[in-house]
Amino acid sequence: MKRISIIVIYLLSAAALFAQNRVGLQEAVDDFAKKLTSRVQGNGTIAVIGFKTDKYDLTVTFFDIMIAKILEHDRNAVIVERHRIENLLIEQNFFLTGLVSDETAQRIGHLLGANTVIYGELINEVRKNEYRMTIRAANTESGRIILSPEPYNVRIGHNTHFWSVGASAGTAFTKPFLIGTIRGTLAPFQQSFLELGVDLGMLSGKHDVKYYSVYPYANYAYFMPFDKGGWYIGVGIGYLWSLESSAVLDSRYRIIAMNIMTGFNIVNVIDISYTLRTNFNSVGHKFAVGYTYRFQ
């Protein structure tokens, strides 16, 4: 058990070491809006000018989310309507999707009668649906930058890949009564993944019988993502080695079995799964709940 604990700690530490801090668009905007309203609350009108990006609909989405989050943190905030900003930018030969410099933002803010302007850029990263987002807020009177946090690594849309490491605890309800699992998933293709893991079983459910088992396995599953998680179903194969001993008999088994598995990953952290195992002579079950670190 000591070796198992060391392996689990190593895997989880490695996940934390190599993880990249990516957040959803709403989370990033909410963080910025909260910081901004704490600094400018009750201090005039706010205008969301625009961003350098190749996606107009993404800018509109950002605009709507930013307004909602500012009003969530400051219900009395006064915000310039988007159509007024769009009309002015067209008149000035600018666009919501164009690059806005500090000087341009200050000038547009003056024309709109705003005291604070918000602007920045969204740059698509190498991975699909991932952007690097820079946001700034400036005072139009002084030109001073009010808020300019570190760039956000933003995930937009569902991540269809499921790369992860994790550990779980479960039961077969009979033997083994307690199952510990260490596993990882590889996802070179969208909406499917290869799971490699090992189950360590103990306790027979009978007080006079000792039971131990090791079950390395490989499963391939279809993955349906949703916001911060997903559902999966798949099949696989494993090799069971077990030892069962009592006062009168010692039994050793080596069995190749087929797996049919399904489960949910919730908020990219919690994993709940069920696996049916069979060697076509008998059937076993495993229900497990565990921690999963999903690489984003």
Buried (B, 14 or more C-beta within 10 A) or exposed (E): EEEEEEEBEEBBEEBEEEEEEBBBBBBBBBBBBBBBBEEBEEBBBBBBBBBBBEBEEBBBBBBEBBBEBBBEBBEEBBBBEBEBBBEBBEEEEBBBBBBBEBEBBBBBBEBBEBBBBBBBBBBBBEBEEBBEBBBBBBBBEEEEEBBEBEBBBBBBEBBBBBBBBBBBEBBBEEBBBBBBBBBBBEBEEEBBBBBBBBBBBBBBBEEEBEBBBEBEBEBBBEBEBEEBBBBBEBEBBBEBEBEBBEEEEEEEEEBEBBBBBBBBBBEBBBBBBBBBBEEEEEEBBBBBEBBBBBBB
